[in-house]
Amino acid sequence: MFGNELGGALAAHNLSLVHLPGLTDLHRHPGPGRPLLLLIDTRSVASPEDLGALIRRIRSDPTWAAAVACVAHTPDIRFRLAALRAGVHAYLPASAGPEEIASRLAILTGAERKAPYRVLVVDDQPVAALFAARVLEGSGMVTEQVGDPLRVLDALERFVPDMVLMDLHMPGANGIELTGIIREQDRFADLPIVFLSCELDAHRQVEALRIVGDEFREKPVAPERLISCVRRRLRLVEDRARRRSGVLATDPLTGLVTRERLLVRLDRLIGQPQAGAASGAQAALIYLDQEGDEAALVHLASEVTKRVRGSDVVARVGERAVAVLVRRGGEADLAGFAETLGRELHRDLPSLGAGAPPSAVGVGWCPLSASGGDSVTLVSRARMAAHVALRHAGGCAEAYERATGRRLAADDKTRVIEAIAAERYKLLFQPMVALRNASADRYEATVRLRALDGELIGPPGFARIASESGEAERIDRWLLLAGLDSLRQRLDSQNPVQLHVHQSFASVATNGWIRWLQHQIGMRDLAGLPPVIQFQVSESEQNLDLAVRRARNLERLGIPLCLNGLDAGERSARVLAAVPAAFVRLSRQSVQGLEDGVIGELVERAHERGALVIATGVEGPDGIARVHRFGVDLIQGLYVQPPTEGMDFDFTGTESSDHGPPIG
């Protein structure tokens, strides 16, 4: 039964499933063409050792070049470990279901979807409906037209579309009302809906999108733009489905959430009002570092998962480390849970190795209130505490404050100044992905300070101290020079990028700063690839006359300017009106906290000033769809990719092919 269901699910991805009675039939299978993948059912082997031996035998066969995957009908982690050690390309639990397994296998093989996309066209004007249907059918899609809006639900049930093109103005029920009704049906809650209308009123367009329409297109739409819009929207939906299914969010060895997904969750929580705070609930990150091999890590992941709540988030965060994001009644409860977890793991883990030496585990934890305002810093602080606990052994858990012995702000100041003096800097890059109106690969260069105890301190933890101690200019210059050197290296490798680099007004106000910047760019022959200089809106408002002069200076030199931290306040409005900028970046609080209409107005004002708009802190596909509706040009955040040491983001397929005017 499972094989038949999986075969049907694979057919939608242009893949066929052929059953082989034994390994000897591997090279003379009856299917057409060369096999893309061998799928091993764990029920076909008697033990983990047999599974590992089978995979190694296949992988060592020089005539077999295809991928090897396993579908597991057992929760026994020994099978998973044996398969991964033998070099399996994917290990998929049967409990995930045929559809999800087929989706993962399609990604692994690079197979294209076989079934054509299905688009329902809802329009009471027969000519307009026929036009859209014929255009899409000409690109290989299947369409159905509905002229009576009251028959839409029946058509949805019968036709089961991948997308709806919806007219806005129709008799009986308009497109806004219909979309609201469709969204109430669980089955169609995530169905992409694109409005097509002659409506020119921007406020009416915003109203249409506010009730979760995905895009708005003004009639008439050029055929190539209609096809591009539909295909892009369908690709976004498929990517959302893959992410939600865990394809891009699960560590293959442990089955836990990845470090990147954990950082997204932490980034969303840090600095936000904590749910349950009124009742005393607090959140913390517990970090578990251990000695041992992959088997020990798998055992650790399994044992930790057994001991946490369903609402806790367990992630693999290092080669031998696991972390848990927990929420408990207060600091005492957090400490008690960490202590209990440490004791139980110290007691139980040595007996799990079946003859293997005991693997010591260090348990450290840090409350989100001591995160330093940065998810990377929070992880490093919890890790430091775990390292202390690992040295002490015995199953005790260390809190960040006790592990470091630091509670006073003066100690933080000393550590920051020492790190700056020793130039213990770490350069990181975070990509910005274009949604519209932009082409080129873009990154923002950021810096971390590495303290003597190994903690990585992010800008929220050192910016104020550096400014008050007169060290901000030193950091600025290092960051700018490191960024320019990176640009030169990318240009030499014929892979240029646009790089955003922050500069504080401690540097900008310095006499000769413009000449120094021009000289550094000229030395590296980067006149054709200058960096984008970033000013904070708050600093620019406090130094408005200087900000305007420096912006004009940069403009004359062909150096783009970006204004960081735009919000709906009067200060931002004054800066945006006075300072010419090529880019503006919405503050994270604005992206996550403002009402849709306010964001739309901010974007519109920025576009009127000729600036492209960057949204940071976008948390997921729904967040992308939201900012996209209001005309945001670029997105950035941990969901896209956390800051990394290399500029290694794959921009392929992320650039919008529609460079027309903003939709929202």
C-alpha positions in Angstrom: 0.0 0.0 0.0 2.8 2.5 1.0 4.7 1.8 -2.3 1.6 2.4 -4.4 0.9 5.7 -2.6 4.5 6.8 -2.9 4.5 5.9 -6.6 1.4 8.1 -7.2 3.0 11.0 -5.3 6.3 10.7 -7.3 4.4 10.7 -10.6 3.4 14.4 -9.9 7.2 15.2 -10.0 7.8 13.3 -13.2 9.4 10.4 -11.4 8.4 6.7 -11.6 8.8 4.1 -8.9 10.2 0.6 -10.0 10.2 -2.2 -7.5 13.2 -4.5 -7.5 13.2 -7.9 -5.8 16.9 -7.9 -5.0 20.2 -6.1 -5.4 21.2 -8.3 -8.3 18.4 -6.6 -10.4 19.9 -3.2 -9.8 21.4 -2.7 -13.3 18.7 -4.4 -15.3 15.6 -2.7 -13.9 12.6 -2.6 -16.3 12.1 1.2 -16.0 12.9 3.6 -18.8 16.2 5.4 -18.9 18.9 5.5 -16.3 17.8 5.4 -12.7 18.1 8.7 -10.8 18.0 7.2 -7.3 17.9 4.0 -5.3 15.4 4.0 -2.5 16.0 1.4 0.2 13.1 0.4 2.5 14.5 -0.4 6.0 12.1 -3.3 6.2 14.2 -5.1 3.6 17.1 -5.5 5.9 17.4 -7.3 9.2 19.7 -5.0 11.2 21.4 -1.6 11.1 24.7 -3.4 10.3 23.1 -5.0 7.2 21.7 -1.6 6.1 25.1 0.1 6.4 26.8 -2.8 4.5 24.2 -2.6 1.7 24.6 1.1 1.2 28.4 0.9 1.3 28.3 -1.9 -1.3 26.1 0.2 -3.6 28.2 3.4 -3.1 31.4 1.5 -3.9 30.1 0.2 -7.2 31.8 2.3 -9.9 28.9 1.6 -12.3 26.3 3.1 -10.0 26.4 6.9 -10.1 22.9 7.7 -8.8 21.9 8.8 -5.3 20.9 6.4 -2.5 18.1 7.2 0.0 16.3 5.3 2.7 12.7 5.3 3.8 12.6 4.3 7.4 9.7 2.3 9.0 11.4 2.2 12.4 12.3 4.9 14.9 15.5 3.0 15.9 18.2 5.6 15.7 20.8 2.9 15.0 19.4 2.5 11.5 19.6 6.3 10.9 23.2 6.4 12.1 24.3 3.3 10.1 22.8 4.8 6.9 24.4 8.2 7.4 27.8 6.7 8.2 27.6 4.6 5.1 27.0 7.8 3.0 23.3 7.7 2.3 22.1 10.9 0.6 18.7 11.1 2.4 17.1 9.3 5.3 13.4 9.8 5.4 10.9 8.6 8.0 7.9 6.8 6.5 5.7 8.7 9.0 6.4 11.9 7.0 3.9 10.6 4.4 4.1 9.8 0.7 3.7 13.5 -0.5 6.5 14.9 1.7 8.8 12.0 0.9 8.1 12.4 -2.9 8.8 16.2 -2.5 12.2 15.5 -0.9 13.2 12.9 -3.4 12.3 15.3 -6.2 14.6 17.9 -4.7 17.3 15.3 -4.4 17.1 14.1 -8.0 16.5 17.6 -9.4 13.3 16.3 -11.1 10.9 18.7 -12.7 7.2 18.7 -11.8 5.3 16.6 -14.3 1.8 17.8 -13.7 1.1 21.2 -15.3 0.1 24.1 -13.0 -3.6 24.6 -12.7 -5.0 28.2 -12.6 -8.6 29.2 -11.9 -9.5 32.5 -13.7 -12.4 34.3 -12.0 -13.7 37.2 -14.1 -17.2 38.3 -15.1 -15.9 39.7 -18.4 -15.6 36.8 -20.8 -13.0 38.5 -23.1 -10.7 39.3 -20.1 -11.1 35.8 -18.7 -10.4 34.2 -22.1 -7.3 36.4 -22.6 -5.7 35.4 -19.3 -6.6 31.7 -19.9 -5.2 31.5 -23.4 -1.9 33.3 -22.3 -1.4 30.8 -19.5 -2.4 27.8 -21.5 0.2 28.9 -24.1 2.8 28.5 -21.5 1.8 25.0 -20.6 -0.6 25.6 -17.8 -4.2 24.2 -17.4 -6.9 26.8 -16.7 -10.6 26.9 -16.0 -12.7 30.1 -16.3 -15.5 31.1 -13.9 -17.7 34.1 -14.8 -20.2 33.8 -12.0 -18.5 34.7 -8.6 -21.1 32.7 -6.7 -19.8 29.5 -8.4 -16.2 29.9 -7.3 -16.3 27.5 -4.3 -17.8 24.8 -6.5 -15.0 25.4 -9.0 -12.4 25.2 -6.3 -13.6 21.8 -5.1 -13.9 20.4 -8.6 -10.8 21.9 -10.3 -8.4 22.1 -7.3 -6.2 24.9 -8.7 -2.7 25.8 -7.7 -3.6 29.5 -8.0 -6.5 31.8 -8.6 -6.5 34.9 -10.8 -9.3 37.1 -9.3 -11.1 40.1 -10.8 -11.7 42.8 -8.2 -15.1 44.2 -9.4 -17.8 41.7 -10.2 -21.6 41.7 -9.7 -23.0 39.6 -6.8 -19.7 39.4 -4.9 -16.5 41.3 -5.5 -13.0 39.9 -5.4 -12.3 41.0 -1.9 -15.4 39.3 -0.5 -14.7 36.1 -2.4 -11.1 36.0 -1.2 -12.2 36.4 2.4 -14.6 33.5 1.9 -11.9 31.3 0.3 -9.5 32.0 3.1 -12.0 30.8 5.6 -11.7 27.3 4.1 -8.8 25.4 5.7 -8.1 23.6 2.5 -7.6 26.8 0.6 -6.1 29.0 3.3 -2.7 29.1 1.6 -3.9 29.1 -2.0 -2.2 32.0 -3.8 -4.6 34.6 -5.1 -3.6 37.4 -7.6 -5.9 40.2 -8.3 -6.4 41.4 -11.8 -8.3 44.7 -12.2 -8.6 48.1 -13.8 -8.7 49.5 -10.2 -6.4 52.5 -10.1 -7.1 53.7 -6.5 -4.0 52.7 -4.4 -6.1 52.6 -1.2 -8.4 50.1 -2.8 -5.5 48.0 -4.0 -4.1 48.0 -0.4 -7.5 46.9 0.9 -7.5 44.1 -1.6 -4.1 42.9 -0.5 -4.8 43.3 3.2 -7.2 40.4 3.3 -4.4 38.2 2.1 -4.4 38.5 -1.6 -0.9 37.9 -2.7 -0.4 40.4 -5.6 -2.3 43.1 -7.5 -2.0 43.5 -11.2 -3.6 46.3 -13.2 -5.3 45.4 -16.4 -4.3 45.1 -19.1 -1.3 42.9 -18.2 1.2 42.1 -20.9 1.3 38.4 -21.6 4.9 37.9 -20.6 4.4 39.7 -17.3 1.3 37.7 -16.5 3.2 34.4 -17.1 6.2 35.7 -15.1 3.9 36.8 -12.2 2.1 33.4 -12.1 5.2 31.3 -12.3 7.1 33.4 -9.7 4.2 33.2 -7.3 3.8 29.4 -7.7 7.6 28.9 -7.1 7.3 30.9 -3.9 4.4 28.7 -2.8 6.3 25.5 -3.5 9.4 26.9 -1.6 7.1 27.6 1.3 5.8 24.1 1.3 9.3 22.6 1.2 10.3 24.8 4.2 7.2 23.9 6.2 7.8 20.2 5.4 11.2 20.5 7.0 13.3 19.9 3.9 15.3 23.0 4.5 15.0 23.2 8.3 16.1 19.7 9.5 19.5 18.4 10.3 19.9 15.1 8.5 21.9 13.3 11.2 19.8 14.1 14.3 16.5 15.0 12.7 16.5 18.2 14.8 15.9 21.7 13.8 19.0 23.4 12.2 21.0 26.1 13.8 19.8 28.6 11.2 16.1 27.9 12.0 16.8 28.3 15.7 18.5 31.7 15.0 15.4 32.8 13.2 13.2 31.9 16.2 15.6 33.6 18.6 15.8 36.7 16.4 12.1 37.0 16.6 12.0 36.7 20.4 14.9 38.9 21.3 13.9 42.4 22.1 10.2 41.6 21.8 7.8 41.6 24.7 7.9 38.1 26.1 4.6 36.2 25.9 3.6 35.3 29.4 5.8 37.9 31.0 2.9 39.2 33.0 2.7 35.8 34.7 6.4 35.6 35.3 7.3 33.3 32.4 10.8 33.6 31.0 12.6 32.1 28.0 16.2 30.9 27.9 18.6 29.0 25.6 20.1 25.8 27.1 23.3 24.7 25.3 24.5 21.1 25.6 28.1 20.4 24.6 29.7 17.0 24.8 32.6 14.8 24.1 32.1 11.9 21.8 31.4 11.0 18.2 28.3 11.1 15.9 26.7 8.2 17.8 27.0 10.1 21.0 25.4 13.1 19.3 22.5 11.1 18.0 22.0 9.6 21.5 22.1 13.1 23.1 19.6 14.5 20.6 17.2 11.6 21.4 17.5 11.9 25.1 17.1 15.6 25.2 14.0 15.4 23.0 12.4 13.0 25.5 12.9 15.4 28.3 11.5 18.6 26.9 8.0 20.0 26.3 6.3 20.0 22.9 6.5 23.8 22.8 10.3 23.7 23.3 12.6 24.0 20.3 15.5 21.5 20.1 18.2 22.2 17.5 21.6 21.0 16.4 23.9 23.9 16.8 27.4 22.5 16.4 29.5 19.4 15.5 28.8 17.9 18.9 26.2 20.3 20.4 22.5 20.6 20.8 20.5 23.6 22.1 17.0 24.0 23.5 14.9 27.1 23.5 12.7 26.8 26.6 10.1 28.9 28.4 9.4 28.3 32.1 7.8 30.0 35.0 10.7 32.2 35.9 14.5 32.2 36.5 14.3 29.7 39.3 12.3 27.3 37.1 14.8 27.7 34.2 17.7 27.0 36.5 15.9 24.0 38.0 15.1 22.5 34.6 18.7 23.0 33.4 20.0 21.3 36.5 17.6 18.4 36.2 18.5 18.0 32.6 22.2 17.9 33.3 21.9 15.4 36.1 19.7 13.0 34.1 21.9 13.2 31.0 25.0 12.6 33.2 23.2 9.6 34.7 21.7 8.0 31.5 24.0 8.8 28.6 26.9 6.5 29.6 24.6 3.5 29.5 23.5 4.2 26.0 26.6 3.5 24.1 26.6 -0.3 24.3 30.2 -0.6 25.3 31.3 2.8 24.1 33.1 5.0 26.7 30.9 7.5 28.5 30.4 10.8 26.8 30.6 13.8 29.2 28.0 16.5 28.6 28.2 20.2 29.7 24.9 22.0 30.2 24.9 25.8 30.1 22.1 28.2 29.8 21.5 31.9 29.2 18.2 33.8 29.6 17.0 35.8 26.6 17.1 38.8 28.9 20.9 38.4 28.9 21.2 37.9 25.1 23.1 41.1 24.4 20.4 42.0 21.9 21.7 39.5 19.3 20.9 35.9 18.6 24.5 35.0 17.7 25.7 36.5 20.9 23.0 34.6 22.9 24.2 31.3 21.4 27.8 32.1 22.2 27.0 33.0 25.8 25.1 29.8 26.4 28.0 27.9 24.7 30.5 29.5 27.1 28.5 28.4 30.1 28.3 24.9 28.7 32.1 24.8 28.2 32.5 25.7 31.9 30.1 22.9 32.9 31.9 20.4 30.7 35.2 21.1 32.4 33.5 20.7 35.9 31.7 17.5 34.8 29.3 15.8 37.2 26.1 16.9 35.4 25.9 20.4 36.9 24.4 23.1 34.8 26.0 26.5 34.6 24.2 29.8 34.0 25.8 32.4 31.8 26.3 34.9 34.7 27.8 32.4 37.1 30.0 30.8 34.4 31.6 34.1 33.5 31.5 35.9 36.8 30.4 39.1 35.1 27.4 41.1 36.2 28.5 44.7 36.0 28.3 46.9 33.0 31.9 48.1 33.8 33.1 44.6 33.1 31.4 44.6 29.7 33.0 47.9 28.9 36.5 46.5 29.8 35.9 43.5 27.6 34.7 45.5 24.6 37.6 48.0 24.8 40.2 45.2 25.2 38.7 43.4 22.1 38.9 46.6 20.1 42.4 47.4 21.2 43.5 43.9 20.2 41.6 44.1 16.9 39.8 40.9 17.6 37.3 41.5 14.9 35.3 39.0 12.9 33.8 40.0 9.5 30.5 38.5 8.6 28.2 38.9 5.5 24.4 38.8 5.3 22.7 38.6 1.9 19.9 40.8 0.7 17.5 39.1 -1.8 15.6 41.1 -4.4 11.8 40.9 -4.6 11.6 43.5 -7.4 13.2 46.5 -9.0 16.8 45.3 -8.3 19.4 43.2 -9.9 22.9 42.2 -8.5 24.0 40.1 -5.6 24.0 42.1 -2.4 25.4 41.7 1.1 25.7 43.7 4.2 29.1 43.6 5.9 28.8 43.3 9.7 31.4 43.0 12.5 31.6 41.0 15.7 34.1 41.4 18.5 35.6 38.3 20.0 36.2 38.6 23.7 39.1 36.8 25.4 36.7 34.2 26.8 35.6 33.4 23.2 32.2 35.2 23.3 31.2 36.8 20.0 29.8 40.3 20.8 27.4 41.7 18.3 26.7 45.4 17.6 23.9 45.7 20.2 26.5 44.7 22.8 29.4 47.0 21.8 28.0 49.9 19.8 27.1 52.1 22.7 30.3 51.3 24.6 32.4 52.0 21.6 30.7 55.3 21.0 31.0 56.5 24.6 34.7 55.4 24.8 35.7 57.1 21.5 36.4 53.8 19.8 33.6 53.8 17.2 35.7 55.4 14.5 38.3 52.6 14.9 35.7 49.9 14.3 34.3 51.9 11.4 37.6 52.1 9.6 38.4 48.5 10.1 35.0 47.4 8.8 35.2 49.7 5.8 38.7 48.6 4.8 37.9 44.9 5.3 34.7 45.4 3.1 36.7 47.2 0.4 39.3 44.3 0.4 36.4 41.8 0.0 35.0 43.8 -2.9 38.4 43.8 -4.6 38.7 40.0 -4.1 35.2 39.4 -5.6 36.0 41.7 -8.6 39.3 39.8 -9.2 37.3 36.5 -9.2 34.9 38.0 -11.8 32.1 37.6 -9.3 31.3 41.2 -8.2 28.7 42.0 -5.5 27.2 45.2 -4.0 28.3 45.5 -0.4 26.6 47.7 2.2 29.0 49.0 5.0 27.8 50.9 8.0 29.6 54.1 9.2 28.8 56.0 12.4 28.8 59.8 12.6 31.9 59.6 14.8 33.7 58.8 11.5 31.5 60.7 9.1 32.0 64.0 11.1 35.8 63.6 10.9 37.6 66.2 8.7 38.9 64.5 5.6 36.6 61.5 5.9 35.3 61.9 2.3 38.9 62.3 0.9 40.1 59.3 2.9 37.2 57.2 1.6 37.8 58.3 -2.0 41.5 57.5 -1.6 40.8 53.9 -0.3 38.4 53.2 -3.1 40.9 54.5 -5.7 43.8 52.5 -4.2 41.8 49.3 -4.9 40.5 50.5 -8.3 36.9 50.2 -7.1 35.5 53.3 -8.7 33.2 51.1 -10.7 32.2 49.0 -7.7 32.0 51.3 -4.7 30.4 50.2 -1.4 27.0 51.3 -0.3 27.6 53.5 2.8 25.0 53.1 5.5 23.9 55.9 8.0 21.6 55.3 10.9 18.4 57.4 10.7 18.7 58.3 14.4 22.2 59.6 14.0 21.3 61.4 10.7 18.5 63.2 12.4 20.7 64.4 15.2 23.3 65.6 12.7 20.9 66.5 9.9 22.9 69.3 8.2 26.1 67.1 8.2 24.1 64.1 6.9 22.8 66.1 4.0 26.3 67.4 3.1 27.9 64.0 3.3 25.1 62.5 1.3 25.7 65.1 -1.4 29.5 64.4 -1.2 28.9 60.7 -1.7 26.4 61.3 -4.5 29.0 63.4 -6.5 31.5 60.5 -6.1 29.0 57.9 -7.3 28.9 56.2 -3.9 25.3 55.1 -3.0 23.9 55.8 0.5 21.5 53.7 2.5 19.5 55.0 5.5 19.1 52.4 8.2 16.3 52.1 10.7 13.4 53.9 9.0 10.2 53.9 11.0 6.9 55.8 11.0 8.1 58.6 13.3 8.6 62.2 12.6 12.4 61.9 12.9 12.5 59.4 10.1 10.2 61.6 8.0 12.5 64.6 8.4 15.6 62.5 7.4 13.9 60.9 4.4 12.8 64.2 3.1 16.2 65.9 3.5 18.9 63.3 2.9 19.1 61.8 -0.7 19.6 58.1 -0.5 19.6 55.2 -3.0 18.3 52.7 -0.3 16.3 52.8 2.9 16.1 49.9 5.3 13.0 49.6 7.4 13.7 48.9 11.1 12.9 45.4 12.3 10.4 46.8 14.7 8.6 48.5 11.8 8.5 45.3 9.7 7.2 43.2 12.5 5.1 45.7 14.5 3.5 48.2 12.2 0.1 47.8 10.6 0.1 46.9 6.9 -1.2 50.3 5.8 1.6 52.2 7.6 4.2 50.0 6.0 2.7 50.6 2.6 2.9 54.4 3.2 6.5 54.2 4.3 7.4 52.2 1.2 5.5 54.6 -1.0 7.3 57.7 0.4 10.7 56.1 0.0 9.9 55.2 -3.6 8.8 58.8 -4.3 12.3 59.8 -3.1 13.8 57.4 -5.6 15.1 54.9 -3.0 14.8 51.1 -3.0 13.4 49.7 0.2 15.0 46.9 2.3 13.0 45.0 4.9 15.0 43.3 7.6 13.7 40.9 10.2 11.5 39.0 7.7 10.6 35.8 9.5 9.2 33.4 6.9 7.2 33.0 3.7 4.2 34.8 5.1 6.4 37.7 6.1 7.9 37.8 2.6 4.4 37.8 1.0 3.4 40.6 3.3 6.2 43.0 2.6 6.1 42.1 -1.1 2.5 43.2 -1.3 3.5 46.7 -0.2 6.3 47.1 -2.7 9.4 46.3 -0.7 12.3 45.8 -3.1 14.8 43.7 -1.0 14.5 41.4 2.1 17.1 40.5 4.7 17.1 38.5 7.8 18.0 35.2 9.5 15.2 33.5 7.6 17.0 34.3 4.3 20.4 33.5 5.8 22.1 34.3 9.1 25.4 36.3 8.9 28.2 34.0 7.7 32.0 34.4 7.2 31.7 34.0 3.4 29.6 35.5 0.6 28.3 32.1 -0.3 24.5 32.7 -0.7 23.0 31.1 -3.8 21.1 34.0 -5.5 20.1 31.7 -8.4 16.4 32.0 -9.0 15.9 34.6 -6.3 15.8 37.7 -8.5 12.4 38.8 -9.7 12.1 38.9 -13.4 9.5 41.6 -13.1 11.2 45.0 -12.8 8.1 47.0 -13.3 6.6 49.5 -10.8 5.8 48.4 -7.2 2.7 46.4 -7.0 1.4 47.7 -3.7 
